[in-house]
Amino acid sequence: MHHGIKKLLLLGAGHAHVHVLARLAEQHPADLDVTVLTPYDFQTYSGMTPGFVAGHYSETECQIPLAPLLKAAGARWVAGRCVGLDAGARRVRVAAHPNSPASVPAELSYDLLSIDTGAVLNRQRLDADMPGAAEHALMVRPIEAFARLWPDVVVLARRQPVSLAVIGAGAAGIELLLAMRQRLQAEGLPGSRFTLVTGGGEAGGNYPAGVRRRILRQLKQQGVTVLREACVGIEAGRLHLASGATLACDVPILAIGTHAPAWLQDSGLALSDSGHVLVNPFQQSTSHPEVFAAGDVSSRADRPHPRSGVYAVRAGPPLADNLLAAHRGQALKPHHPPVNTLNLLSCGAGHAIASWGPLHAEGAWAWRWKDRIDRAFMAKYTLGPA
């Protein structure tokens, strides 16, 4: 290896990378130059988005400001996003963010790369599956755009009763729908209608049966209509369902499964069948040892696990260890994702369902527990002004 300064490039500022920056603030090797490529100067913590929608948290309470972290870590921020990767040449193509504060280089090179860009919705693929979705639906991802648009929905609901439909039956869709219902109830706006369009399966289909029963009971108690159908198209004011029926809908919200970023396709990196970066137990690319990946953009070759914030947060400390070890040429340490994780699903007004493996329970205590965990996570990474 040649001596001199090595370049570490962090793509994205997801949960794991926020931890890497916090670690670099504690120990930043003198011969390591760190650049972070991410469009926003904050990270929106997805775990608190339903609480923001419900009105429990302000937008800033859900955001980790990146400037103080970047400064403490001695890292340079490039305001843009990755639009291409050539893993053979170790080069990343960059697109500037429309309101970038400074000029942005067209290309960045690296010695060591870490990818934590999170989940995306591929608009072309989406429009093939669900024509009109990209034009008419409010997307839950990217979460920053969703957080900016949600207040407009509240304004609309103040003028007239609205029919809201969430398409997608995972935790994100269920939590958001119940949070939206709570917010409009709290505003004293009667007459709005709430529908969950599951895509064909049961609501919360990936949860154990006991948790699923709790979810269905909550939805029923709160007057949410559950349609076990797929949405096959969206136009202004209505959804088209696979059965041929249409559903009147003022605000369609898409909370379906996400895609791997399209720019990974011709990157040269080894990918899973679904196009995610294949990584080994060290969260290291199986094809390029100088590339690491964590969070929703990656897939463990040896032990696939669900794409969720819990796993993304857990990936941070071992990723930081292994990036520093790789830089120093030291042995890497395997990361063992937990078999069971604590899952807290918020159901609107101060109520949550808690599950851990086969165990599950619910109540106001579970919501307070989730609130404490989320606020503690934010406090850990929120440094004072830079």
N, C-alpha and C positions, 0 to 999 in steps of 0.2 A: 504493500500500500504506500502511495506517495504521502509525504508529510505535508503539513500545512493545514489550512482551514478546510473542514469538511462542511458540506451543505446538507442540512436537514430541511425537507419541505413537508409541511403539514397541510394536507388538502382537507379543507372543511374544519369547522369548529364544533364538532359534535361532543357528546358527553365525555367520551374517552379523551379527546384532544384537550378539552378544558382541564382535565386532570394532568395531562402531559405538560401543559403550560405551567400549572401550579408546581409541578415537580422541578421544572427548569428554573423556576423562580428560586427554589432552594439550592439546586446545584446545576449550574450552567457551565459545561466544560469550555475552557477558554478557546479551544480549537474547533468549536462548533458554531456555525452560522445558521440561525433558525429563521425560516420564513413561513408565514401562515397565509394561505390563500382562501379567503372566505368573503362572500359578498357583503355581509352586515358587520357592524362593529359591536354586535351583541349576540348572545346565543339565547334563543327562546327555549325554555325548559318545557318540553312537551307534556311532562307529567302534571303541569299546572294549567295547561290550556283549558281543560273543562272548568276549573275553578275560576279562570279569567272570564270565560263565556258566561258562567252563572252569576258573575259579579262579586265573587269572594275576593278576588285579587285584581289589582290594577295591572295594566300592561307591563309597567316597569318592574312590578314585583315578580313577574314571570321571566324577566330577562337578566342574564348575567352580562354586565358590561365587559367587553373584551379589552378595551384600551388599558386599564390598570394591570390586567393579567399579562398582556403582551409586553408592557413596559417592565414589569417585574421579572418576566422571563427573558428579557433582552431579545425579544423576537420582533421581526419586521412584519407588518401587515400589508398584504396586497389585496385591495378591494376588488375582487372579481371572482369568476368561477372557472373551474377546469372544463375545457371543451374537447380536449384530446390528450392522450397519453401515449408516448412511445417508450415502452419499458426497456427496449433494447438500447436506445440512445439516451435513456434517462432524461427525457424532456417532457414537459407539460405545456400544452397550448392553453392560453388564457384568454377569456373574454372579459372585458371590463364590465363592471356593474354600471347600469345607466347613470346613477348619481355618485360615481366614484369620486372621492375627494381629491385624488391626484391621478396623474397619468399612470397607466398600468402597463407593464412589459407584456409583449405578445407571447413570450415564452419564458419558462423558468426551467433551470436544470437542477439536478440534485445528485448527491452521493447516497443519501438515505431518504426514503419516501414513506410517509404514513398517510393512509387514506381513511377518513372518517367523515364522509360527506353526507351520510344519512340517506334516507329513503326518498325516492322521487316518483312522480307519476309521469309516465311517458305519454305525451299528448297524442302522438300518432297512433300508438297502440290502443290508447283509450278510445279514440274516435272510431277505430275499426270495430272494437267490441261494443261501443255504446255511442252511436252517432249523435252529435249535438252536445255531448258531455263537456268537451273542452270549451265550447262557447257559452253554454247555459248554466253549468253547475259551479257551485262554490267548492273549490278543492280544499281539503284539510291539509294537504302538503303543496308547496312549502308552508310550514306553519306560520311564518312571518307574514305572508300574504293573507292567510286566513284571519289572523289576529287583527290585521288592518281593516278587513272588510266586514267583520262581524258587527261592529257598531252600526253600519248601514242597515243591517237586518232589523236591529232593535228600533231604529228610526222608522222603518217601513211598518213594523208591527204597531207602532204608536198611532199610525194613521188609519189602519184597517186590520181586521183579523187576518192572519197569514196561515197558509198551509205549508208546513215544513216537512220535508222528507229526507231522512238520512239513508243513503245507499251504502250498505256494508254492515255486517253483523258482528264485527270484532269488538274488542274492548273500546277502541277509540270511537267508533260510531255510537255505541250504546251510551258511553259517558257523555259524549257531546250532545246527543239528543236530549238526555235527561237534564243536562246543564242548561240547554237552550229553553226547555220547557220551564225550568225553575226561574230563569231570568225573566221570561215574558210574564209568568205568574206574578213574580215580585213587582214587576212594573204595573201590575193591576190591569193587564190586558186580557180580557176574556175572549173566548171564541176562536183562538188559534188552534189549528189541528196538527197533530204530530204523528208521523208514520215512520216505521223502520222497515226498509225494503232489504230483506236479508240476502238476496242473491239465490234463493232456493232452499238453503238449509235452515237450521234453527238459529235463533239469536244466541250468540255466545257459544257457537258450535264447537270451539276448540277448548272449552272448559269442561271439567268433569260434570256428570249429570246433576249432582246436588247443587253445584254453583249455577248451572243453567236454569234449574227450577227457581232459584232465588231471583235470577235476572228476569225471568218471565213474569214472576209475581210482581216485581217492582214495576215493570213496564205496564202490566195490567192495572195495578193500583193507580198509576199515574195517567191512565187514560191514553196510552200510546197504542196505536194500531200496528200490529206486526203482520207484514205480508211476506209469506215464505215464497217469494218469487224473485226472478232475475229482472233487472231493468235492462231493456235492450235499446233504449234511445231516449233522448231528452229534447224537448222543444220548449219554447217560451210558454210557461203556464202548465205544462204537463209532462208526465213520464209515460213511456210506453213499456208495458210489462210483457214478459215472454208468453203469457197466456193469451195475448191479444187485447187485454184490458188496458185502459189508460187511467192514470191517477192525476187528478188536478193537484198542482203543486206550484206555489209561488217561489219557494226557496229550496231547490234541490242541493243537497250537500253530499259530496263524495268522500266516503271514508273507506274505500276499498283497499285491498292489498296493494302494496307499492312495487315498483319495478327497480331493477338495477340500472344505474346510469348508462345511457347508450354509448358514451365515450369509452367504456371498458371493452366494448366489442372488438375493436381492432388495436387494443393496447399491447397485445402480445403476452399479457398476463394469463396464467391458467385460471379459467372461470368454471363455476358450477353450471349445471344444466340451465339454471334460471339466469345465468349471466353475472352472478356475484363473484367477487374475488375469492378464490379458494385459498384458505390459509391452514397452516399446520397448528399444533398445540401452542406454538410460540406467537401466534397471530401474525405469522410471517408467510408471505406468498409462497406457494408450493413450487413456483417456477423461477422466481427472482428473489434471492435471499436478501437483497437490499430494500425490498418493498414489504411494508407491514399494512394491515388493514383491520379495522374494528368497527363494531356497530352494524347498522342495517345494510351496509354496502358489502359486507363480507359473509362468507359461509365457511364453517369449520369442516374440512374434508373428513376428519375422523369422528366428529361428534356434532352433527347438525342440531341446532336448538332454535326455539322461536325467536323471531326478530322482535325484541321488546326493549324498552328503556332500561329495565332492570339489568338485562345482560350487558347493555351498552355501558352503563355506569360501572358495573363490575370489571369491565375490560380495561378501564383506565389505568389503575396502578400497575398491573403486569405489563401493559403496553409501554408505559413510561420506563419501567425497569429494563425491558428488552431493547428499546431504542437506545438507551444509554449504554447498555452492554454491547450492542452491535457496533456502536460508534467506537467503543474502546477495544473491540475485538475479543470480548469476553464471552463465556458460555451463556446461552439464553435459558430462561426458566419457563417451563410449561404453565399455561393458564388452564385451570380446570373449572369450567362454568358449573355452578351448583346444579344438582339434579332437581331440587325443588327450590322455587323462589317464592318470596312473599308477593302476592298479587293483591293490590287494593283497588277495587273498582268503585269509583264514586257514583252515587245515584242522585245527584242533585242536592236537595236541601239537607246538608249536614248528616248524610247517611251514606255508608259504604259497605260493600261486600268484601270480606277478607278471605283469601284462600291460600293454602300452602300445601302442595301435593294433594292428598285426599281430604284434608281438613278444610272446613269452611264455616264461616259465621258472619253475622252482619249486625250493624247498629251504628248509633251516633259515635260510639267510641272508636270504631274503625275509621270513620271520616276524620276524627281528631288526630288519630294516629298517622293517617296519610298526610294530613296538613303539617304535622310536626316533622315528618321525614322529609317532605318536599321543601319546607322552609329551611331545615338544617342543611340540605344539599345546596340550596341557593347561598346561604350565609357562608358556607365553606369556601365558595369560589368568588364571592362578590367582594372585591377589594375596594378600598376608598378611591376617590377620583385620582387619576394618573397625574 
